[in-house]
Amino acid sequence: MPYKLKEILIGSPLRTEKIAEERLTKVKALAIFSSDALSSVAYATEEILLVLIAAGPLALHFSLPISIAILVLLSILTLSYRQAILAYPNGGGAYVVSSENLGPVPGLIAGSALLVDYVLTVAVSVSSGIAAITSAFPSLYPYRVVLAVITVLFITLINLRGVRESGSFFAIPTYVFIFTFLILIGVGTFKLLTGHLTPLPPASLGSSFAPLTLFLLLKAFSSGCTALTGVETISNGVPAFFPPEDKNARTTMVWMAVLLGVLFFGITYLAYRLNITPKEGETVVSQIARLIFGKNLFYYLVQASTALILFLAANSSFNGFPRLSCLMAKDGYLPRILSFLGTRLVFSQGIMVLGIISSLLIIIFKGDTHALIPLYAVGVFVSFTLMQASLIKHWYKTKESGWKINIVINSIGAIATGIASIIIAATKFLGGAWIVIVVIPLMIYGFLKIKRHYTAIADQLRVVTIPEGLWESETQSPLVIIPVASFNKVVLNAIKYARSISDEVIAVNIVFDPESKTKIEEKWEKFKVPAKLVVITSAYRDVYGPVLRFINHMEHRAVEKGRFVMVVIPEFVPHKWWHFILHNQTGFKLKTLLLFRKNVLVTSVPYHLTD
């Protein structure tokens, strides 16, 4: 039944050789990998205005220069990441590039920063998407957290179905968003230039304003830099493209940058010209669309496409996070299970981990985008900086054609993103960025511990030489202990198996009263069971303690004689899956308790029921 349910939800398994068909065209790749960056159009302008408005309405004039500075940074990043794809056509992004050129620790810093960013992308994007819906339908506002978690679960499920299916599913909403916003910006700009659109009166927020300082302007810039999160996703996912992978990825990178720049600056320009200010319960994009079109069908299309692109931004993380986790797991820094492809040729474990962590984050921060934003962008700009620095070293080492120009490009990128990283960390530190700054070193510590664990295991298990006489040495049969709850066919089945591997079989039974002791002893005698029976009375009605103490005692005796103990656990298997919940699973609990015993082997003997 569980396997049937799994097939219904995520589809039938795909053969390994089908992985070549699970590639993406540039059109689909733009939808999947660029949605993170494009979605920031929905909230980046608003985050800039939220900071500037503290200094009064006149401070909103700085929104355009700040946006231009962010566009310059976008251009630098686009050039840099195109270079990264050229140098590392197998993908991997900042983690692989930093590890190879700067060493393991810088690589782990970049990897940790990106993993944090992917989680925050899901939480921020989905929360912001739900905010777009509640702007259009205010009655849904109290249910925003529940709606956000349900959305994350839905996106998780779609991604578990495979890359090609998720690409097909999400491609249409991405292009609806792009064309809807291009129309919004085009019509709004046309109406403003022809005098058919009247701006709102300048906001009057009283006379108590914060001073317009350099720190405040830098804080607005750092908030707007959320527009640049996600531009690295394409470089991480180069292997997902159809051949030639590197050429298609570089082309898609340019498309993404041009669209992001036009949409981000267009929304900021309209917000500035229309005197839009942030307000509780309605987003800046909603205000712009309502002012240009009124609350007609196109207004609701803008809100719907905004919500969808924000959900798709979360989807881009569901492609980046599992791939990065796979690379780090293969290097031994994360659990190995994250490196395995699932039945649908996607990294299923990484997808599920991302879904769970991001849902918890949404619940903790109550789906509040503005509470999550301060945590955002710190990590990703650290990875940007490490990437640029790594590429400088790469070009210097390889001295490939055009290496001097490449070093200049990446040097400018490293300086620009390094300065941006410092600005973001400084201006957002007290607002929540300190959490990320603390979490990343803790993650690195955890990664190194995992690596040491895998290394230690490999050293202990590695076969260098085979001990002399290993195969010729005589081995004694084990002492077999069978915990029994009562006398039945399940027990007889286990005893039959135990006698096939040892001549010394002991059944141990725990009872709570004399009547139970007498009853099982009489049956044992009546049916002449060929195994010794030990009955232990438990005065405190504990089953596990007396059994474990008995096994301990027998283990010491066996070890002294050079033998080991085998515990054979009789278990019956119900005919229907839901019958399992009707039984107490004593055998499973006992197996768990015995798992770490050095000289004790544990095996189950199942007895299958017919109904």
Order of alpha helices (4+ residues) and beta strands (2+ residues): alpha-alpha-alpha-alpha-alpha-alpha-alpha-alpha-alpha-alpha-alpha-alpha-alpha-alpha-alpha-alpha-alpha-alpha-alpha-beta-alpha-beta-alpha-beta-alpha-beta-alpha-beta
